[in-house]
Every structure is written in structure tokens, then in C-alpha cells.
Amino acid sequence: MTTETLVREYRSRNAFEKDAQILAKQNYKVVSVADQQQRVGCLRVLLIGIFAIFFKPKPKLIVTYEKAS
């Protein structure tokens, strides 16, 4: 028995939910979901200044799928 592992990054929960439904039809199952907070970049600080502390970038979702064959 072999397993296929697929790792994807999503910028929104809606994109994750849509893709998860498509992959579920292909017999992939969600193994883990992790949030990764992005860093505040230099350009962001230059553009919005001190407000960069309060308006942080949205976290990315990192999802691992597995399919047993």
C-alpha cells in the first residue's frame, strides 16, 4: 500500500474549503492544517508606517493531504 502526500498553501479559508471539496472527490483526506503568520515586510512598513504594527498580513494556511492507493 502506497500513500501520496500533497502539501498546499492557501491565502484564504474559502480557497482551502473549495480545494478540499475537489480533492475529497479524488479520495484525498486532510491530515493536518497549520496557520503560518507572515512577516511584516519592509515595503509594508514604508507604505503604512507605524500602522504596520496593527494591520498585520493575513496568515497562510498550510494543509497536508494524503491519498491511500
Secondary structure, DSSP 8 states (H G I E B T S, - for coil): --EEEEEEEESSHHHHHHHHHHHHHTT-EEEEEEEE-----HHHHHHHGGGGGTS----EEEEEEEEE-
